[in-house]
């Protein structure tokens, strides 16, 4: 047993290290949770959103670096940037594999690219104060997104039902390696937001926008993948709320109630991401992850 420590103490001395992982998708089946297309494709939405989304995270955080006056926070932000860049590469590999297997992610991915480049992208020519405001607002959006990615990371690290269902081990390693790093760096975006804007209103406002937007993107992504699947398990295979809830009850997807409760924690005044998940559990998985171990040698 580890001695009891508060989550904040547990997180204090962490140094974020990018791990240059590689995954072999040559044997990945279309339904990598056998007989579970709904659960498979609901999780596969990560691969649609994350490559472009995490490249956007990196661009925004690089723009925020000149605004940081705390040396430790700057170090954490640089570690975050390194990890997120590799996350984008890893998930891009899955998209390339899906395309080779006959599922073209292009139509949905192009909409995601439009979102991150046109709606949330850079705005050249702004006056200095407005340019700073644009950076801080996007940092606040990232802090809200990172709350949910840490929630998902904590979930997948504890989702034993995926193992029992026979989920593909390479995909499980990708998800758990990524999830562990999300738990590992779960405080960085929030701490950066508090450094740039210690107020409460922006945090609440951006979560009120980001939470529903993520839900909408996820539902659309699952419907797209189910409709585009070249290997349907039935003639009327499609995404449905009933199918999602059934997979959630079997432990193959996160509970919607748990996700809502997680979002509610974020808006509490005393919230800090170090209260979410376990750094020790994340680091322990990274010490055993096949991909992370291979990257270290």
C-alpha positions as CSV (number, residue, x, y, z in Angstrom):
1,X,0.0,0.0,0.0
2,X,1.2,3.5,-0.8
3,X,1.2,6.1,2.1
4,X,-1.8,8.4,1.9
5,X,-1.2,11.6,0.1
6,X,-3.5,14.3,-1.1
7,X,-4.0,14.4,-4.9
8,X,-2.2,17.8,-5.1
9,X,0.8,16.4,-3.2
10,X,0.8,13.4,-5.4
11,X,1.1,15.7,-8.4
12,X,3.7,18.1,-7.1
13,X,7.0,16.7,-8.4
14,X,5.8,15.4,-11.7
15,X,8.0,16.1,-14.8
16,X,6.1,15.7,-18.0
17,X,8.0,13.7,-20.6
18,X,6.9,13.1,-24.2
19,X,7.1,9.4,-25.1
20,X,7.7,8.7,-28.8
21,X,5.4,5.7,-29.1
22,X,4.7,3.6,-32.2
23,X,1.7,1.3,-32.8
24,X,1.3,-1.4,-35.4
25,X,-2.3,-1.3,-36.8
26,X,-1.8,-4.0,-39.4
27,X,-3.9,-6.6,-37.5
28,X,-6.5,-4.2,-36.1
29,X,-10.1,-5.4,-37.0
30,X,-12.8,-2.9,-37.9
31,X,-14.7,-3.8,-34.7
32,X,-11.8,-4.0,-32.3
33,X,-14.2,-4.7,-29.5
34,X,-15.6,-8.0,-30.9
35,X,-19.3,-7.9,-31.7
36,X,-19.6,-4.3,-30.4
37,X,-19.8,-1.8,-33.2
38,X,-21.5,0.9,-31.1
39,X,-18.8,0.8,-28.4
40,X,-16.0,0.5,-31.0
41,X,-17.1,3.5,-33.0
42,X,-18.1,5.6,-30.0
43,X,-14.6,5.3,-28.8
44,X,-13.2,5.7,-32.4
45,X,-14.6,9.3,-32.4
46,X,-11.4,10.1,-30.5
47,X,-9.4,9.4,-33.6
48,X,-11.6,11.7,-35.6
49,X,-11.3,14.6,-33.2
50,X,-7.9,14.3,-31.6
51,X,-5.4,14.6,-34.4
52,X,-6.5,18.1,-35.5
53,X,-7.7,19.1,-32.0
54,X,-4.4,18.3,-30.4
55,X,-2.5,20.1,-33.1
56,X,-4.6,23.1,-32.2
57,X,-3.8,22.7,-28.5
58,X,-0.1,22.8,-29.5
59,X,-0.5,26.0,-31.6
60,X,-2.5,27.8,-28.8
61,X,-0.1,26.8,-26.1
62,X,2.9,28.0,-28.1
63,X,1.2,31.3,-28.5
64,X,0.6,31.4,-24.7
65,X,4.3,30.8,-23.9
66,X,5.4,34.5,-24.0
67,X,2.6,35.3,-21.5
68,X,3.9,32.9,-18.8
69,X,5.9,34.4,-16.0
70,X,6.2,31.3,-13.8
71,X,9.2,29.1,-14.7
72,X,7.7,25.8,-13.4
73,X,4.4,26.4,-15.3
74,X,6.4,27.1,-18.5
75,X,8.2,23.8,-18.0
76,X,4.9,22.0,-17.6
77,X,3.4,23.7,-20.7
78,X,6.4,22.6,-22.7
79,X,6.0,19.1,-21.5
80,X,2.3,19.3,-22.4
81,X,3.1,20.5,-25.9
82,X,5.5,17.6,-26.4
83,X,3.0,15.0,-25.2
84,X,0.0,16.4,-27.2
85,X,2.1,16.5,-30.5
86,X,2.7,12.8,-30.2
87,X,-0.9,12.1,-29.3
88,X,-1.9,13.7,-32.6
89,X,0.5,11.5,-34.5
90,X,-0.7,8.3,-32.8
91,X,-4.4,8.9,-33.5
92,X,-3.6,9.9,-37.1
93,X,-2.2,6.4,-37.6
94,X,-5.6,4.9,-36.7
95,X,-7.4,7.2,-39.2
96,X,-4.9,6.1,-41.9
97,X,-5.7,2.5,-41.0
98,X,-9.4,3.0,-41.2
99,X,-9.1,4.6,-44.6
100,X,-7.1,1.6,-45.8
101,X,-9.8,-0.8,-44.4
102,X,-12.5,1.0,-46.4
103,X,-13.8,3.6,-43.9
104,X,-13.1,7.1,-45.2
105,X,-13.0,9.5,-42.3
106,X,-12.4,12.5,-44.6
107,X,-15.9,14.1,-44.6
108,X,-16.0,14.3,-40.8
109,X,-12.4,15.2,-40.4
110,X,-12.7,18.1,-42.8
111,X,-15.4,19.6,-40.6
112,X,-13.2,19.2,-37.6
113,X,-10.4,21.0,-39.5
114,X,-12.8,23.8,-40.3
115,X,-13.7,24.1,-36.6
116,X,-10.1,24.3,-35.4
117,X,-8.7,26.5,-38.2
118,X,-11.6,28.8,-39.1
119,X,-13.7,29.1,-35.9
120,X,-11.0,28.7,-33.3
121,X,-7.9,29.5,-35.3
122,X,-5.5,32.5,-35.3
123,X,-6.7,36.0,-36.0
124,X,-3.8,37.9,-37.5
125,X,-3.8,41.7,-37.2
126,X,-5.4,42.0,-33.7
127,X,-4.2,44.7,-31.4
128,X,-2.0,43.4,-28.6
129,X,-4.7,43.4,-25.9
130,X,-7.2,41.7,-28.2
131,X,-4.6,39.2,-29.3
132,X,-3.9,38.3,-25.7
133,X,-7.6,38.0,-25.0
134,X,-8.0,35.6,-28.0
135,X,-5.2,33.4,-26.6
136,X,-6.6,33.3,-23.1
137,X,-10.1,32.5,-24.3
138,X,-8.8,29.5,-26.3
139,X,-6.7,28.4,-23.3
140,X,-9.9,28.4,-21.3
141,X,-11.6,26.2,-23.9
142,X,-8.6,23.8,-23.8
143,X,-8.8,23.7,-20.0
144,X,-12.5,22.6,-20.3
145,X,-11.7,20.0,-22.9
146,X,-8.7,18.7,-20.9
147,X,-11.1,18.1,-17.9
148,X,-13.0,15.7,-20.0
149,X,-10.0,14.0,-21.6
150,X,-8.7,13.4,-18.0
151,X,-12.1,12.0,-17.1
152,X,-11.9,9.6,-20.1
153,X,-8.3,8.8,-19.3
154,X,-9.2,7.8,-15.8
155,X,-12.1,5.8,-17.1
156,X,-10.1,3.8,-19.6
157,X,-7.4,3.0,-17.1
158,X,-10.1,1.3,-15.0
159,X,-12.3,-0.1,-17.7
160,X,-11.7,-3.8,-17.1
161,X,-14.8,-4.7,-19.1
162,X,-12.8,-3.8,-22.3
163,X,-10.3,-6.6,-21.4
164,X,-13.0,-9.1,-20.6
165,X,-14.7,-8.3,-23.9
166,X,-11.6,-9.2,-25.8
167,X,-10.7,-5.7,-27.1
168,X,-7.7,-5.5,-29.4
169,X,-4.6,-5.2,-27.1
170,X,-2.8,-2.7,-29.4
171,X,-5.8,-0.3,-29.4
172,X,-6.2,-0.8,-25.6
173,X,-2.5,0.2,-25.2
174,X,-3.0,3.3,-27.3
175,X,-6.1,4.3,-25.3
176,X,-4.5,3.6,-21.9
177,X,-1.1,5.2,-22.8
178,X,-2.9,8.3,-24.0
179,X,-5.3,8.2,-21.1
180,X,-2.4,7.9,-18.6
181,X,-0.7,10.9,-20.1
182,X,-4.0,12.8,-19.9
183,X,-4.2,12.1,-16.2
184,X,-0.5,12.9,-15.9
185,X,-0.9,16.4,-17.4
186,X,-4.5,17.0,-16.3
187,X,-3.6,20.2,-14.3
188,X,-1.5,22.0,-16.9
189,X,-4.2,23.7,-19.0
190,X,-6.2,24.7,-15.9
191,X,-3.1,26.0,-14.2
192,X,-2.2,28.0,-17.3
193,X,-5.7,29.5,-17.4
194,X,-5.5,30.5,-13.7
195,X,-2.1,32.0,-14.4
196,X,-3.5,34.1,-17.2
197,X,-7.0,34.8,-15.8
198,X,-7.6,33.9,-12.1
199,X,-11.2,34.8,-12.4
200,X,-14.2,32.5,-12.2
201,X,-16.5,33.8,-15.0
202,X,-14.4,32.7,-18.0
203,X,-14.0,29.2,-16.6
204,X,-17.7,28.7,-16.2
205,X,-18.6,30.4,-19.5
206,X,-16.2,28.3,-21.6
207,X,-17.3,25.1,-19.9
208,X,-20.9,26.0,-20.6
209,X,-20.0,26.2,-24.3
210,X,-17.4,23.4,-24.5
211,X,-19.4,20.6,-22.7
212,X,-22.4,20.7,-25.0
213,X,-20.2,21.2,-28.1
214,X,-18.2,18.1,-27.2
215,X,-21.4,16.1,-26.7
216,X,-22.7,17.2,-30.1
217,X,-19.4,16.5,-31.9
218,X,-19.3,13.0,-30.3
219,X,-22.8,12.1,-31.3
220,X,-22.3,13.3,-34.8
221,X,-19.0,11.4,-35.0
222,X,-20.5,8.1,-33.8
223,X,-23.3,8.4,-36.2
224,X,-20.9,9.1,-39.1
225,X,-18.7,6.1,-38.2
226,X,-21.6,3.7,-37.9
227,X,-23.0,4.9,-41.2
228,X,-19.7,4.7,-43.0
229,X,-18.7,1.3,-41.5
230,X,-17.9,-1.0,-44.5
231,X,-18.4,-4.1,-42.3
232,X,-21.8,-3.6,-40.6
233,X,-22.9,-6.4,-38.2
234,X,-26.5,-6.0,-39.2
235,X,-28.5,-4.6,-42.1
236,X,-29.7,-1.6,-40.0
237,X,-26.6,-0.9,-38.0
238,X,-26.7,2.7,-36.8
239,X,-25.8,4.8,-33.8
240,X,-28.6,4.9,-31.2
241,X,-29.0,6.2,-27.7
242,X,-30.3,2.8,-26.6
243,X,-27.1,1.1,-28.0
244,X,-24.9,3.6,-26.3
245,X,-26.6,3.1,-22.9
246,X,-26.5,-0.7,-23.2
247,X,-22.7,-0.6,-23.9
248,X,-22.3,1.8,-21.0
249,X,-24.1,-0.5,-18.7
250,X,-21.7,-3.3,-19.8
251,X,-18.8,-1.1,-18.9
252,X,-17.6,-0.7,-22.5
253,X,-18.3,3.1,-22.5
254,X,-18.3,5.7,-19.8
255,X,-21.5,6.3,-17.9
256,X,-23.3,9.5,-19.1
257,X,-24.2,10.3,-15.5
258,X,-20.5,10.1,-14.5
259,X,-19.6,12.4,-17.3
260,X,-22.2,15.0,-16.2
261,X,-21.1,14.7,-12.6
262,X,-17.5,15.3,-13.8
263,X,-18.5,18.5,-15.6
264,X,-20.4,19.7,-12.5
265,X,-17.2,19.3,-10.5
266,X,-15.3,21.6,-12.9
267,X,-17.7,24.5,-12.1
268,X,-17.2,24.4,-8.3
269,X,-15.1,27.3,-7.0
270,X,-12.7,25.0,-5.1
271,X,-12.1,22.7,-8.1
272,X,-8.6,21.7,-9.2
273,X,-7.8,18.9,-11.7
274,X,-5.4,17.2,-9.4
275,X,-8.5,16.0,-7.6
276,X,-9.4,13.9,-10.7
277,X,-7.9,10.5,-11.2
278,X,-4.6,9.2,-9.8
279,X,-1.1,10.2,-11.0
280,X,0.3,7.1,-9.4
281,X,-2.0,4.9,-11.4
282,X,-1.2,6.7,-14.6
283,X,2.6,6.5,-14.0
284,X,2.3,2.8,-13.1
285,X,0.5,2.1,-16.4
286,X,3.1,4.0,-18.3
287,X,5.8,1.9,-16.7
288,X,4.1,-1.3,-18.1
289,X,2.6,0.0,-21.4
290,X,4.2,-2.0,-24.3
291,X,4.4,1.1,-26.5
292,X,5.8,3.4,-23.8
293,X,8.4,0.8,-22.8
294,X,9.5,0.4,-26.4
295,X,9.8,4.1,-26.7
296,X,12.1,4.2,-23.7
297,X,14.6,1.8,-25.2
